């Protein structure tokens, strides 16, 4: 029997963390933020550990070939259900304002409307997917 892993995805500032917390409460699962993946153990083990709750959130771990191979190995035997958080471009820009006002080492990309919508369309190709257009 395959274990289901729900994966909340979307570009930076769309509301992934917010939504995964709500979803986690509804499902009685603790979401795992993929930005917090352990660095002190092999990546495949770190991803296997991260998906144990069955609810993860993060843009994508496919930063490079090594991460892609590790998450692929960790998800072997699991069924992934993607949940794409995709607010309008206008809402996304509004969501980015607090981060831009207090910059960190990782600011949101300065997407044009066309670039943002193109990225959302790219993510929609992951299947099966649930698309949430608005999160407040």
LOZA-499756 format. One record per residue: z, y, x of N, C-alpha, C, O, CB in turn; residue in one letter. Coordinates in steps of 0.001 Angstrom, whole numbers, plus 500000, padded with zeros to 6 digits. Each point is the difference from the previous one (the first is absolute). Glycine has a CB too. Layout:
# LOZA-499756
ZYXZYXZYXZYXZYXA ...
This chain:
# LOZA-499756
500000498816500840500000501184499160500000501246500884500841500131500890500379498621497271X 497844502160501599499908501244500752501066500979499548500285500127498810497265499514501489X 503022501033500650500931501074499686499172501277499845499082500246500782502858498633500489X 498382501925497731499275501258499790500672501114500783501223500145499978498039499102497733X 499925501534502978500461501185500708499318501202499350498772500076499958501596498638502239X 500422502211497304499486501244499440499986501013501123500999500191500694499876499296496964X 497967501171502519499829500929501117499562501345499440498880500143499508500519497972502091X 501498502876498478499727501354499528499278500732501123500536500168501095501508499850497359X 496724500419501254499152500621501018499530501381499557500138500370498834499125497356501914X 500189503020500180499424501311499743500171500873501225500823499703500866499652500082496677X 498754501292502538500144500923501138501393500632500042500767499901499042496772500569500844X 502768500166501212501259500704500170500172501029498880499034500650499602500855499003502905X 501323500493496990500384501020499008499568499689498565500039500895499155499810500735502679X 499748497158497864499598499720498625501173499591499117499895500058498775497886499265502091X 503332500266499732501160499577499221500309498518500125500655499437499122498824502382499318X 500067497535502627500221498561500174501479499649500028500429499067499322497430500802501930X 502919500867499523501431499704500127500697500202498662500796499162499576499158501527502847X 499750500408496922500588500296498686499687498873499016500900499475499345498884503005501093X 498947497155499463499597498989499039500564498626500360500410499254499111497510502058500442X 502106498345501727500504498677500388501483499870499688500464498905499680497808500971502125X 502482501218498280501420499953499618500151499718498512500833499186499602499718502418502243X 498646499064497333500039499775498547499593498561499692500668499309499230498804503131500333X 499441497121501037499523498636499784501047498990500469500243498997499330497372501782500938X 502995499485500867501037499112500528501174499857499045500520498901499811498798501754502482X 501100500449497106501090499939499019499583499165498794500787499195499503500039503061501254X 497954497927498773499511499254498841499894498503500300500248499171499125498495502869500134X 500897497621501955499763498606500373501213499352500672499980498812500324497611501751499928X 503461500230499953501179499541500727499630499516501408500429498939500454500639500422497358X 498117501465502855499559499719501368500246501242500851499916501129499516498325497211499671X 502057501434502063500179501101500943498671500244500707499527499128500729502941500316499596X 496908501741499472498722500245500683500195500143501509501011500528500462498121500593497466X 499890498406502821500008500148501447498917500985500389498829499808499674502048497844500646X 499514503406500381499066501029500456499397499541501324500715499826500987500599502026497845X 497378497954501184499351499446501190500093500895501235499743499536501111498725499302497354X 501893502424501365500239500853501171501230499517500782500185500369501159498774501589497624X 501870497224500581501238499539500628499885498576500552501007499317500190500247502174498258X 497527498074501804499771498659500526500698499858501357499949500910500827497828498942497946X 502861499025501444500719499780501264499033499951501169498901499454499900502883499295498873X 498646501829502329499190500029501214500550499067501078499383499833501052499987502519498408X 501793497040500277500667499195501017499686498506499912500532499208500779501259502484499206X 497350497920499075499596498607499848498479499955499864499384501037499755502836498344499145X 497161499453501251498541499928499837499575500538498627500691499792499003499245498212502543X 498930502684498417499546500656498769499879499056498808500395500367498893498400501231502541X 500676497212498757499850499069498877501368499672499398500137499906498781497782499124502279X 503083500796499790501361499746499493500557501231499299500664499886498970499718498464502879X 499348502824498709500492501242499390499393500188498612500707500374499065499570500656503221X 498429498718497570499368500119498692500487498909499049500190500266498813497802500761502277X 502213497762499401500533498916499154501371500393499458500316499743498838498411498529502504X 502074502347499503501320500482499587499858501119498965500735500031499013500211499350503247X 498120501525497963499821501167499125499585499609498586500386500667499040498990500662502966X 499851497610497851499488499645498674500946499096499214499676499610498878498040500615502045X 503425499440499629500917499060499351500460500450498623500185499161499119500552500173503127X 499453501958497541500463500466498686498910499896498944500286500011498803501290501534502345X 497176498353499295498883499934499057499496501365499570499115500089499149501794497768500070X 499642503218501358499573501361499665499974500835501270501040500272500599499928499537497066X 497834500595502740499864500840501190499245501266499627499250500036499024500775497939502495X 500187503043499268499255501240499796499615500568501335500777499995500954500425500460496907X 497585500032502186499503500599501219498498500130499909499316499190499375502591499856501944X 497614501974499307498572500320499944499168498782500331499226499522499170501268502838501457X 499661497148500562499322498776500411500538499617501376500210500869500846497687499697497803X 502325498148501578500433499597501344498814499765500921500183499625501158501859499347497848X 496760501242500504498805499658500765499640501100500991498842500405500096500347498235497975X 501802501835502659499772501081500956499105499545501142499280500796500603502941500172498805X 497837497754500872499162499453501062499869498495499796500604499435499088500119502393502524X 498499497538499227499737498567499856501293499178500058500156499036499251497586501317501784X 503161500018499830501260499267500163500809500010498695500530498966499592499495501636502863X 500069500555496897500739500087498732499279499240498892500636499326499190500277502905501507X 497774497877499265499218499285498989500214498494500121500209499323498993498078502521501021X 501663497629501196500214498577500211501422499588499619500201498934499418498096501114502417X 502687500788498488501402499681499704500270499978498495500648499077499505500008501959502679X 498861499960497088500244500024498553499217498889499317500476499425499021499923503060501062X 498415497203500412499206498912499430500747498675500148500056499203499064497808502040501470X 502705498532500641500773498780500233501241499963499112500305498964499409498858500967502958X 501549501179497533501228500048499203499723499767498517500824499415499296500151502161502376X 497872498878497857499662499880498575499333498672499647499719499742498829500039502722501121X 499988496700501040499379498693499721500886499234499021501203499857500223497700500082502080X 500495499568496611500755499279498988500622500901498946500688499514499102499755498785502605X 499329502999498387500507500958499020498834500571499198498859500010500461503105500559501037X 498332499892497325499036500727499181500405501461500034501147500332499701498392497656498789X 499539502886501869500300501436500096499464500707498762498857499786499593501065500127502941X 500910500922496878499623500871498883500172501438500498501119500450500247499592497828497947X 498182502428501950500046501377500481500246500950498838499453499821498912498996499598502978X 502375501587498348500253501057499023499652501308500703500732500459500877501126498221497893X 497029501910500839499497501224500632500533501219499263499770500159498801498148498639501955X 502789502052499958500471501269499451498925501026500347499748500273501173502761499116499057X 496864501173498747498826500858500211500044501233499103499233500090499041499431497890501596X 502230502979499662500006501227499200498729500805500246499242499716500928503272500332499150X 497266500945499091498852500883500208500132500699501352501085500059500579498672500287496920X 499140500172502986500013500725501278500962501187499919500755500257500937496852499044499515X 502363501419498427500875501165499816501473499591500084500797500674500652497444500417497905X 502115497813500790501383499520500053500348499538501408501106500251500478498764499064497109X 499202500018503076500247499539501359500288501185500924500936499951500798497573498056498798X 500688503057500299500220501190500838501394500582499736500693500420500927496817500075499063X 502886499523498743501337500496499638501083499106500619500998500497500520498083500450497310X 500714497738502111500966499064500581500152500199501510501073499753500551498351498610497648X 499517502079502467500016500182501457500762501250500441500451500073501143497371498747498936X 502325502158499034500585501296500378501355499896500700500175500637501039498621500319497039X 502177498274501411501299499940500699499901499433501403500733500432500890500341499305496912X 498047499317502413499855499412501331499335500988500947500389500106501163499463497601497824X 499155503009500526499319501000500822500951501142500346499935500550501100497868498851497828X 503091500965500126500962501079500225501040499624501051500517500878500691499139499860496953X 500657497983502489500972499509500981499338498899500821500309498822499825501657501751498654X 497124499808502416499202498999500715500847499011500793501056500337500535497136501341499603X 501314497106499920500611498956500817498940499553500995498992500673500214502595498563497912X 498669499620502470499011499478500952498776499445499282498986499702500631502865499765500964X 498249500393497078498877499451499246499762500831498742500689499822498995499807497866501896X 498553503199499164499660500813498841498894499321499209499245499197500548501434502901500671X 499221498224497486498909499408499217498648500478500515499892501104500532501611498767497459X 497476499311501855498664500428500432499535501181499155500366500116498830499084497531501914X 499762503206499838499482501167499280498678499621499343498936500498500369502200501106501247X 498957497491497390498804499537499313499392501092499127500715500765499352500214496924500677X 497760502371499964499309500763498970500065499155498731500392498834500051498044502351501631X 501185499391497185499995499254498749499093498771500125500354498908499555500089503223499151X 498409498057501892499053498906500168500582498897500897499850498818499690498252502811500003X 502551498736501398500598499019500912501135499233499318500118498784500149499270502681501801X 501444499262497302501105499356499283499460498987498991500446498853499960500970503218500332X 497632498357498904499432499111498984499281498817500633500001498904499439499754503049499027X 499636498253502685499337498920500717501030498970500476499758498795499927498408502793500794X 502972498889499761501052499087500451500569499194498825500262498805500141500297502789501733X 499629499046496983500470499298498801498978498926499609500380498880499659500871503198499549X 497479498252500839498953499024499649500011498820500974499795498856499593498799503000499433X 501642498417502251500072498922500992501151499054499668499844498780500062499178502744501697X 502121499034497894501169499182499683499822499218498704500581498926499842500830502729501358X 497804498863497884499745499295498733499262498688500221499953499159499103499979503040499727X 499496497618502343499258498774500278500923498806500217499556498855499928498638502532501071X 503085498869499266500955498904500153500225499378498629500222500716499023500905500403502973X 498817497574497923500114499318498716501045498897500083500179499422501072497417501102498412X 503099499160499429500029500733498734500844501249500155500907500046500831498796497821497872X 500000503141500501500657501295500159500368500594498652499275499855499017499459500514503100X 502399500298497859500442500812498866499930501434500502500470500292501099501073497877497886X 497884502721500234499846501392500435500878500895499139499915499982498772497718499575502009X 503206501221499876500858500963499326499515501379500404500060500366501174501943498046498783X 497520502346499084499378501295500302500982501151500066499689501033500593498293498127498318X 503187500695500504500919501138499984501424499541500210500466499070499342497997502158499136X 502223499420502433501428499773500227500618501370500128499527500823500783500135496912500370X 501383502523498092500651501326500119501393499854500545500703500996500171497951499871497926X 
